[in-house]
Amino acid sequence: MKAIKAIYTLLTQSAEVTATVYPTRILEGASLPAVVLTQISRVANDTKKEYSKSDISRIQIDCVGNTPTEAFDLAEAVRTAMSAELPIIYQGVLVQNIAFDDEQIIMDDTFSTQGATMVAQDYLVMYANATFSTGSLLTEQGDFLLLESGDEILL
């Protein structure tokens, strides 16, 4: 759930995403537009030298709107927010990389009896599987020290 925690913080702090963000599921009767986060999978990042210090999670981000235009605009805002400069620490989670993977458009005429459009986006999020703060050191290929300024020192 570290990836959900980090992405939730990234999206709720983003100026681009003005919709309500729900971790795991949308609440019944919630107003639209809305963003829903779901962790699809989590695997250890492959390493040849040692036990992996980072994981990769596939995160599905559903952008739900009352109209296609509303959902499409929200999806573009989410994609912009997910292009944040990395690495960065969100809620103690060191996010090393975010890669856009896939997008699907889903029309749902039964959503809350009002009809809705959903754009489902998949992202691969690589993050450290330990809790970090600024000044922490990650020791793996591509090693760096993350400073409070957000700058990194390659080791």
DRENRO-62337 format. One record per residue: residue in one letter; x, y, z of N, C-alpha, C, O in turn. Coordinates in Angstrom, 1 decimal, always signed. Each point is the difference from the previous one (the first is absolute). Layout:
! DRENRO-62337
SITE res     nu     nv     nw    cau    cav    caw     cu     cv     cw     ou     ov     ow
SITE   A      X      Y      Z      X      Y      Z      X      Y      Z      X      Y      Z
...
END
This chain:
! DRENRO-62337
SITE res     nu     nv     nw    cau    cav    caw     cu     cv     cw     ou     ov     ow
SITE   M   +0.8   -1.2   +0.0   -0.8   +1.2   +0.0   +0.8   +1.3   +0.0   -0.5   +1.1   -0.1
SITE   K   +1.9   -1.3   +0.2   +0.8   +1.2   -0.1   -0.1   +0.8   -1.2   +0.0   +1.2   +0.0
SITE   A   -0.2   -1.9   -1.2   -0.1   +0.7   -1.2   -1.3   +0.8   -0.1   +0.0   +1.1   -0.4
SITE   I   -1.1   -1.7   +1.0   -1.3   +0.7   +0.0   +0.1   +1.3   +0.9   -0.4   +1.0   -0.4
SITE   K   +1.1   -1.2   +1.5   +0.2   +1.1   +0.9   +0.8   +1.1   -0.7   -0.4   +1.2   +0.2
SITE   A   +1.4   -1.5   -0.9   +0.8   +1.0   -0.7   -0.7   +0.7   -1.1   +0.0   +1.2   -0.1
SITE   I   -0.7   -2.0   -0.7   -0.8   +0.5   -1.2   -1.1   +0.9   +0.5   -0.4   +1.0   -0.6
SITE   Y   -0.3   -1.5   +1.7   -1.1   +0.8   +0.6   +0.5   +1.4   +0.4   -0.6   +1.0   -0.3
SITE   T   +1.8   -1.0   +0.9   +0.5   +1.3   +0.4   +0.4   +0.8   -1.2   -0.2   +1.3   +0.0
SITE   L   +0.9   -1.9   -1.0   +0.4   +0.7   -1.2   -1.3   +0.7   -0.6   +0.1   +1.2   -0.4
SITE   L   -1.1   -2.0   +0.2   -1.2   +0.6   -0.7   -0.8   +1.0   +0.8   -0.5   +1.0   -0.5
SITE   T   +0.4   -1.2   +1.8   -0.7   +1.0   +0.8   +0.7   +1.3   +0.2   -0.6   +1.0   +0.3
SITE   Q   +1.9   -1.1   -0.4   +0.8   +1.2   +0.1   +0.2   +0.7   -1.4   +0.6   +1.1   +0.0
SITE   S   -1.0   -1.7   -1.0   +0.2   +0.5   -1.4   -1.0   +1.2   -0.3   -1.2   -0.1   +0.3
SITE   A   +1.7   +1.1   -0.9   -0.9   +1.1   -0.4   -0.8   -0.4   -1.2   -1.1   +0.6   -0.2
SITE   E   +1.5   -1.5   -0.6   -0.7   -0.4   -1.2   -1.3   -0.8   +0.3   -1.0   +0.1   -0.6
SITE   V   +1.1   -1.0   +1.7   -1.1   -0.9   +0.3   -0.9   +0.7   +1.0   +0.4   +0.1   +1.2
SITE   T   -1.6   +0.3   -1.6   -0.9   +0.7   +0.9   -1.2   -0.9   +0.5   -0.8   +0.4   +0.8
SITE   A   +0.8   -1.6   -1.3   -1.1   -1.0   +0.4   +0.4   -0.6   +1.3   +1.2   +0.0   +0.4
SITE   T   -2.2   -0.6   +0.3   +0.2   -0.8   +1.2   +0.8   -1.3   -0.4   -0.4   -0.6   -1.0
SITE   V   +1.4   +0.3   +1.8   +0.8   -1.2   -0.2   -0.4   -1.0   +1.1   +0.1   +0.3   +1.2
SITE   Y   -0.5   -1.5   -1.6   -0.4   -1.1   +0.9   +1.1   -1.1   -0.1   +0.2   -0.6   -1.1
SITE   P   +0.4   +0.2   +2.2   +0.8   -1.2   +0.0   -0.8   -1.3   +0.1   -0.8   -0.1   +0.9
SITE   T   +0.9   -0.7   -1.9   -0.6   -1.3   -0.1   -1.4   -0.1   -0.6   -0.3   -0.8   -0.8
SITE   R   -0.7   +1.7   +1.2   -1.3   +0.0   -0.6   -0.7   +1.3   +0.2   +0.2   +0.7   +0.9
SITE   I   -1.2   -0.4   -1.8   -0.8   +1.2   +0.1   -1.1   -0.3   +1.0   -0.6   -1.0   +0.0
SITE   L   +0.3   +2.0   +0.7   -1.1   -0.1   +1.0   -1.4   +0.1   -0.7   -0.1   +0.7   -1.0
SITE   E   -0.8   -1.5   +1.5   -1.4   +0.0   -0.6   -0.5   +1.4   +0.1   +0.0   +0.6   +1.1
SITE   G   -0.6   -0.1   -2.1   -0.6   +1.3   +0.0   +1.0   +1.2   -0.2   -0.4   +1.1   +0.1
SITE   A   +1.6   -1.5   -0.3   +1.0   +1.1   -0.2   -0.2   +0.8   -1.2   -0.5   -0.5   -1.0
SITE   S   +0.8   +1.8   +1.1   -0.2   +0.8   -1.2   +1.2   -0.1   -1.0   +1.1   -0.4   +0.4
SITE   L   -1.4   +0.6   -1.6   +1.1   -0.1   -1.1   +0.4   +1.4   -0.4   -0.8   +0.9   +0.1
SITE   P   +2.0   -0.7   -0.6   +1.0   -1.0   -0.4   +0.7   -0.6   +1.3   +0.0   +0.7   +1.0
SITE   A   +0.6   -1.8   -1.2   +0.7   -0.7   +1.1   +1.1   -0.8   -0.6   +0.0   -0.4   -1.1
SITE   V   +1.0   +0.1   +2.0   +1.2   -0.8   -0.4   +0.0   -1.2   +1.0   -0.1   +0.2   +1.2
SITE   V   +0.3   -1.4   -1.7   +0.0   -1.2   +0.9   +1.3   -0.7   -0.3   +0.4   -0.3   -1.1
SITE   L   +0.4   -0.1   +2.2   +1.2   -0.7   -0.1   -0.1   -1.4   +0.4   -0.7   -0.3   +0.9
SITE   T   +1.3   -0.6   -1.7   +0.0   -1.4   +0.3   +1.4   -0.6   -0.3   +0.5   +0.2   -1.1
SITE   Q   +0.0   -0.9   +2.1   +1.3   -0.7   -0.3   -0.4   -1.4   -0.6   -0.6   -0.8   +0.6
SITE   I   +1.1   +0.6   -1.8   -0.2   -1.2   -0.7   +0.9   -1.1   +0.4   -0.3   -1.2   +0.2
SITE   S   +1.6   +1.5   -0.1   +1.0   -0.9   +0.4   +1.2   +0.7   +0.6   +0.2   +1.2   -0.1
SITE   R   +0.7   -2.1   +0.7   +1.2   +0.6   +0.6   +1.1   -1.1   -0.1   -0.3   -1.2   +0.5
SITE   V   +1.4   +1.5   -1.1   +1.1   -1.0   -0.1   +1.3   +0.7   +0.4   +0.1   +1.2   -0.1
SITE   A   +0.8   -2.1   +0.5   +1.4   +0.6   +0.3   +0.7   +0.4   -1.2   -0.1   -0.7   -1.1
SITE   N   +0.8   +1.8   +1.1   +0.8   +0.4   -1.1   +1.2   -1.0   -0.1   +0.7   -0.3   +0.9
SITE   D   -0.5   -0.2   -2.1   +1.1   -1.0   -0.3   +1.3   +0.6   +0.3   +0.3   +1.2   -0.4
SITE   T   +0.6   -1.9   +1.1   +1.4   +0.4   +0.2   +0.8   -1.3   +0.0   -0.4   -1.0   +0.4
SITE   K   +1.6   +1.2   -0.9   +0.9   -1.2   -0.1   +0.9   -0.1   +1.2   +0.5   -1.1   +0.3
SITE   K   -0.3   +2.2   +0.4   +1.0   +0.0   +1.1   -0.6   -0.4   +1.4   +0.7   -0.8   +0.7
SITE   E   -1.9   +1.2   -0.4   -0.4   -0.2   +1.4   -1.5   +0.1   +0.0   -0.7   +0.2   -1.0
SITE   Y   +0.1   -0.4   +2.2   -1.4   +0.2   +0.2   -0.4   +1.4   -0.4   +0.6   +1.0   +0.3
SITE   S   -1.7   -1.0   -1.1   -0.5   +1.3   -0.5   -0.4   +1.0   +1.1   -0.7   -0.4   +0.9
SITE   K   +1.1   +1.6   -1.0   -0.4   +1.0   +0.9   -1.2   +0.9   -0.6   -0.4   +0.9   +0.7
SITE   S   -0.1   -1.3   -1.8   -1.1   +0.7   -0.6   -1.0   -0.9   -0.6   +0.4   -1.1   -0.4
SITE   D   -1.6   +1.5   +0.3   -1.1   -0.7   -0.6   -0.6   +0.7   -1.2   +0.2   +1.2   -0.1
SITE   I   -0.9   -1.9   -0.7   -0.7   +0.6   -1.1   -1.5   -0.4   +0.1   -0.3   -1.2   +0.1
SITE   S   -0.6   +2.2   +0.0   -1.4   -0.2   +0.1   -0.7   +0.5   -1.3   +0.3   +1.0   -0.5
SITE   R   -1.2   -1.8   +0.1   -0.9   +0.4   -1.1   -1.2   +0.7   +0.6   -0.8   -0.7   +0.8
SITE   I   +0.6   +2.0   -1.0   -1.1   +0.7   +0.5   -0.9   +0.4   -1.1   +0.3   +0.6   -1.0
SITE   Q   -1.6   -0.9   +1.2   -1.1   +0.5   -0.9   -0.6   +1.2   +0.6   -0.4   +0.0   +1.2
SITE   I   +0.3   +1.0   -2.0   -0.6   +1.3   +0.4   -1.2   +0.2   -0.9   +0.1   +0.2   -1.2
SITE   D   -1.3   -0.3   +1.8   -1.3   +0.2   -0.7   -0.4   +1.5   +0.1   -0.2   +0.5   +1.1
SITE   C   +0.0   +0.1   -2.2   -0.4   +1.4   -0.1   -1.5   +0.0   -0.4   -0.3   -0.3   -1.2
SITE   V   -0.6   +0.6   +2.1   -1.4   -0.1   -0.3   -0.7   +1.3   -0.1   +0.2   +0.9   +0.9
SITE   G   -0.9   -0.7   -2.0   -0.7   +1.3   -0.2   -1.4   -0.2   -0.4   -0.4   -1.1   -0.4
SITE   N   -0.5   +2.1   +0.6   -1.4   +0.0   -0.5   -0.1   -0.1   -1.5   -1.0   -0.5   -0.5
SITE   T   +2.0   +1.1   -0.2   +0.0   +0.0   -1.4   +1.3   -0.5   -0.6   +1.0   +0.0   +0.8
SITE   P   -0.9   -0.4   -2.0   +1.3   -0.4   -0.6   +1.0   +1.1   +0.1   +1.2   -0.2   +0.4
SITE   T   -1.5   +1.5   -0.7   +0.9   +1.1   +0.1   +0.6   +0.2   +1.4   +1.2   +0.2   +0.2
SITE   E   -2.1   -0.3   +0.8   +0.4   +0.1   +1.4   +1.0   -1.1   +0.4   +1.0   +0.3   +0.6
SITE   A   -1.3   -1.5   -1.0   +0.9   -1.2   +0.3   +1.4   +0.2   -0.8   +1.0   -0.3   +0.6
SITE   F   -1.1   +0.7   -1.8   +1.2   +0.1   -0.8   +0.9   +1.1   +0.5   +1.2   -0.1   +0.1
SITE   D   -1.8   +1.3   +0.3   +0.8   +1.1   +0.5   +0.6   -0.4   +1.4   +1.2   +0.3   +0.2
SITE   L   -1.9   -1.0   +0.6   +0.5   -0.5   +1.3   +1.2   -1.0   -0.3   +1.0   +0.1   +0.7
SITE   A   -1.2   -1.0   -1.7   +1.1   -0.9   -0.3   +1.3   +0.7   -0.4   +1.1   -0.4   +0.3
SITE   E   -1.3   +1.4   -1.1   +1.2   +0.8   -0.4   +0.7   +0.7   +1.2   +1.2   +0.1   +0.1
SITE   A   -2.1   +0.4   +0.8   +0.6   +0.7   +1.2   +0.7   -1.0   +0.9   +1.1   +0.3   +0.5
SITE   V   -1.6   -1.5   -0.4   +0.7   -1.1   +0.7   +1.3   -0.4   -0.6   +1.0   -0.1   +0.7
SITE   R   -1.0   +0.0   -2.0   +1.2   -0.4   -0.7   +1.1   +1.1   +0.2   +1.2   -0.3   +0.1
SITE   T   -1.6   +1.6   -0.2   +0.9   +1.1   +0.3   +0.6   -0.1   +1.4   +1.2   +0.1   +0.2
SITE   A   -2.1   -0.3   +0.8   +0.5   -0.1   +1.4   +0.9   -1.2   +0.2   +1.0   +0.1   +0.7
SITE   M   -1.3   -1.2   -1.4   +0.9   -1.2   +0.1   +1.3   +0.1   -0.7   +0.9   -0.8   +0.1
SITE   S   -0.7   +1.9   -0.8   +1.3   +0.3   -0.6   +0.9   +0.9   +0.9   +0.9   +0.7   -0.4
SITE   A   -1.1   -0.8   +1.7   +0.7   +0.7   +1.0   +1.5   -0.3   -0.1   +0.4   -1.1   -0.4
SITE   E   +0.4   +2.1   +0.7   +1.4   -0.2   +0.0   +0.4   -0.9   +1.1   -0.3   +0.1   +1.2
SITE   L   +1.1   -1.1   -1.5   +0.4   -1.1   +0.9   +1.5   -0.1   +0.1   +0.7   +0.4   -0.9
SITE   P   -0.2   -1.0   +2.0   -0.7   -0.6   +1.1   -0.5   +1.0   +1.0   +0.5   +1.2   +0.0
SITE   I   -1.5   -1.6   +0.7   -0.6   +0.9   +1.0   -0.6   -0.9   +1.1   -0.3   -1.2   -0.2
SITE   I   +0.2   +1.8   +1.4   -0.6   -0.7   +1.1   -1.4   +0.5   +0.3   -0.1   +1.2   +0.3
SITE   Y   -0.8   -2.1   -0.3   -1.4   +0.3   +0.4   -0.4   -0.9   +1.2   +0.1   -1.2   -0.1
SITE   Q   -0.5   +1.9   +1.2   -0.4   -0.7   +1.2   +1.0   -1.1   +0.4   -0.4   -1.1   +0.4
SITE   G   +1.7   +1.4   -0.5   +1.0   -1.0   +0.4   +0.3   -1.1   -1.0   +0.8   -0.9   +0.2
SITE   V   -1.4   +1.0   -1.4   +0.2   -1.0   -1.1   +0.9   +0.7   -1.1   -0.4   +1.0   -0.6
SITE   L   +1.6   -1.6   +0.4   +0.9   +0.5   -1.0   -0.5   -0.5   -1.4   +0.2   -1.2   -0.3
SITE   V   -0.8   +2.0   -0.5   -0.4   -0.4   -1.3   +1.1   +0.3   -1.0   +0.5   +1.1   -0.1
SITE   Q   +0.0   -2.2   -0.5   +1.2   +0.1   -0.9   -0.4   +0.2   -1.5   +0.7   +0.7   -0.7
SITE   N   -1.8   -1.2   +0.3   -0.4   +0.1   -1.4   -1.5   -0.3   -0.1   -0.6   -0.8   +0.7
SITE   I   +0.0   +1.5   -1.6   -1.4   -0.2   -0.4   -0.1   -0.1   -1.5   +0.4   +0.9   -0.7
SITE   A   -0.9   -2.0   +0.2   -0.1   -0.2   -1.5   -1.5   -0.2   -0.4   -0.6   -0.9   +0.5
SITE   F   +0.1   +1.7   -1.4   -1.3   -0.2   -0.6   +0.0   -1.3   -0.8   +1.0   -0.2   -0.7
SITE   D   -2.0   -0.7   +0.8   +0.0   -1.3   -0.6   -1.1   -0.2   -1.0   +0.2   -0.5   -1.1
SITE   D   -1.5   +0.9   +1.5   -1.1   -0.3   -0.8   -1.2   +0.9   +0.4   +0.0   +0.6   +1.0
SITE   E   -1.0   -0.5   -2.0   -1.2   +0.8   +0.3   -1.1   -0.6   -0.8   +0.1   -0.5   -1.1
SITE   Q   -1.3   +0.4   +1.8   -1.2   -0.5   -0.6   -1.2   +1.0   +0.3   +0.0   +0.6   +1.1
SITE   I   -0.9   -0.5   -2.0   -1.2   +0.8   +0.2   -1.2   -0.9   +0.2   -0.2   -0.9   -0.8
SITE   I   -0.5   +1.1   +1.9   -1.1   -0.9   +0.4   -1.3   +0.9   +0.2   +0.0   +0.9   +0.8
SITE   M   -1.0   -1.2   -1.6   -1.3   +0.7   +0.2   -0.9   -0.9   +0.9   -0.1   -1.2   -0.3
SITE   D   -0.5   +1.7   +1.3   -0.8   -0.7   +0.9   -1.4   +0.7   +0.2   -0.1   +1.0   +0.7
SITE   D   -0.9   -1.6   -1.3   -1.3   +0.6   +0.1   -0.7   -0.3   +1.3   -1.1   +0.5   +0.3
SITE   T   +1.7   -1.4   +0.5   -0.7   -0.4   +1.3   +0.7   +0.7   +1.2   -0.5   -0.2   +1.1
SITE   F   +1.5   +1.0   -1.3   +0.7   +0.6   +1.1   -0.9   +0.9   +0.7   -0.3   +1.1   -0.5
SITE   S   -0.1   -1.4   +1.7   -0.8   +0.8   +0.9   -1.3   +0.5   -0.7   -0.5   +1.1   +0.3
SITE   T   +0.0   -1.9   -1.3   -1.2   +0.3   -0.7   +0.1   +1.3   -0.9   -1.0   +0.5   -0.5
SITE   Q   +2.2   +0.1   +0.4   +0.1   +1.2   -0.7   +0.9   -0.1   -1.3   +0.0   +0.9   -0.8
SITE   G   +0.6   -2.1   +0.7   +1.0   -0.1   -1.1   +1.2   +0.7   +0.3   +0.0   +1.1   +0.6
SITE   A   +1.1   -1.6   -1.1   +1.3   +0.6   +0.3   +1.0   -0.5   -1.0   -0.2   -1.0   -0.7
SITE   T   +1.3   +1.8   +0.5   +1.1   -0.5   -0.8   +1.2   -0.1   +0.9   +0.3   +0.8   +0.9
SITE   M   +0.5   -1.9   -1.1   +1.2   -0.2   +0.8   +1.1   -0.3   -0.9   +0.0   -0.7   -1.0
SITE   V   +1.2   +1.4   +1.3   +1.2   -0.3   -0.7   +0.9   -0.7   +1.0   +0.4   +0.6   +1.1
SITE   A   +0.0   -1.8   -1.4   +0.8   -0.8   +0.9   +1.4   +0.0   -0.5   +0.3   -0.4   -1.1
SITE   Q   +0.6   +1.0   +1.9   +1.4   +0.0   -0.4   +0.8   -0.9   +0.9   -0.2   -0.1   +1.2
SITE   D   +1.2   -0.5   -1.7   +0.9   -0.9   +0.7   +1.4   +0.7   +0.0   +0.5   +0.4   -1.0
SITE   Y   +0.1   -0.5   +2.2   +1.4   +0.6   +0.2   +0.8   -1.1   +0.7   -0.5   -0.7   +0.9
SITE   L   +1.8   +0.7   -1.2   +1.0   -0.8   +0.8   +0.7   +0.9   +0.9   +0.7   +0.9   -0.5
SITE   V   -0.8   -1.1   +1.8   +0.6   +0.9   +1.0   +1.1   -0.8   +0.7   -0.2   -1.0   +0.6
SITE   M   +1.5   +1.5   -0.8   +1.1   -0.6   +0.8   +0.3   +0.8   +1.2   +0.2   +1.2   -0.1
SITE   Y   -0.1   -1.9   +1.2   +0.2   +0.7   +1.3   +0.8   -0.8   +1.0   +0.0   -1.2   -0.2
SITE   A   +0.7   +1.8   +1.1   +0.7   -0.7   +1.0   -0.9   -0.7   +1.0   -1.0   +0.6   +0.3
SITE   N   +1.3   -1.8   +0.1   -0.8   -0.8   +0.9   +0.3   +0.3   +1.4   -0.4   -0.8   +0.9
SITE   A   +1.1   +1.8   -0.6   +0.3   +0.5   +1.4   -0.5   +1.4   +0.1   -0.3   +0.7   -1.0
SITE   T   +0.1   -0.2   +2.2   -0.5   +1.3   +0.3   +1.2   +1.0   -0.1   +1.1   -0.3   +0.6
SITE   F   -1.2   +1.4   -1.3   +1.1   +0.9   -0.2   -0.4   +1.4   +0.4   -1.2   +0.3   +0.1
SITE   S   +2.2   +0.5   +0.2   -0.2   +1.4   +0.2   +1.1   +0.7   -0.8   +0.9   -0.7   -0.5
SITE   T   -1.0   +2.0   +0.3   +1.0   +0.7   -0.8   +1.4   -0.2   +0.7   +0.1   -0.1   +1.2
SITE   G   +0.9   -0.1   -2.0   +1.3   -0.3   +0.5   +0.3   -1.5   +0.0   +1.1   -0.4   +0.4
SITE   S   -2.1   -0.4   -0.7   +0.2   -1.5   +0.0   +0.8   -0.4   -1.2   +0.1   +0.6   -1.0
SITE   L   +0.5   -1.8   +1.2   +0.8   -0.6   -1.0   -0.6   -1.3   -0.5   -0.4   -0.8   +0.8
SITE   L   +0.3   +0.7   -2.1   -0.5   -1.3   -0.6   +1.2   -0.6   -0.7   +0.7   +0.6   -0.8
SITE   T   -0.4   -1.9   +1.2   +1.2   -0.6   -0.6   -0.4   -1.2   -0.9   -0.2   -1.1   +0.5
SITE   E   +0.2   +1.4   -1.7   -0.4   -0.9   -1.1   +0.6   +0.6   -1.3   +0.4   +1.2   +0.1
SITE   Q   -0.5   -1.9   -1.2   +0.5   +0.6   -1.2   -0.7   +1.3   -0.3   -1.3   +0.0   +0.2
SITE   G   +2.0   +1.1   -0.6   -0.7   +1.3   -0.1   +0.0   +0.6   +1.4   -0.9   +0.8   +0.2
SITE   D   +1.9   -1.1   +0.7   +0.0   +0.5   +1.3   +0.0   +1.6   +0.0   +0.6   +0.6   -0.8
SITE   F   -1.3   -0.1   +1.8   +0.0   +1.5   +0.2   -0.3   +0.3   +1.4   -0.6   -0.8   +0.8
SITE   L   +0.9   +2.1   -0.4   -0.3   +0.5   +1.3   -1.0   +1.2   -0.3   +0.3   +0.8   -0.8
SITE   L   -1.5   -0.9   +1.4   -1.0   +1.0   -0.3   +0.1   +1.1   +1.0   -0.1   -0.3   +1.2
SITE   L   +0.3   +1.5   -1.6   +0.1   +1.2   +0.9   -1.3   +0.6   +0.3   -1.0   -0.2   -0.7
SITE   E   +0.9   +1.1   +1.8   -1.2   +0.6   +0.3   -0.5   +0.9   -1.2   -1.2   +0.1   -0.1
SITE   S   +2.1   +0.4   -0.6   -0.4   +0.9   -1.2   -0.7   -0.8   -1.1   -0.6   +0.6   -0.9
SITE   G   +0.7   -1.9   +1.0   -0.6   -0.9   -1.1   +1.1   -0.4   -1.0   -0.3   -0.8   -0.8
SITE   D   +1.5   +1.4   +0.9   +1.1   -0.3   -0.8   +0.5   -1.4   +0.4   -0.1   -0.4   +1.1
SITE   E   +0.7   -0.3   -2.1   +0.6   -1.3   +0.3   +1.5   +0.1   -0.3   +0.5   +0.6   -0.9
SITE   I   +0.3   -1.3   +1.7   +1.4   -0.2   -0.2   +0.2   -1.4   -0.4   -0.2   -1.0   +0.8
SITE   L   +0.7   +0.8   -2.0   +0.2   -1.4   -0.5   +1.3   -0.5   +0.7   +1.0   +0.7   +0.1
SITE   L   -1.1   -2.0   +0.3   +1.2   -0.6   +0.6   +0.8   -0.9   -0.9   +1.0   -0.5   +0.4
END
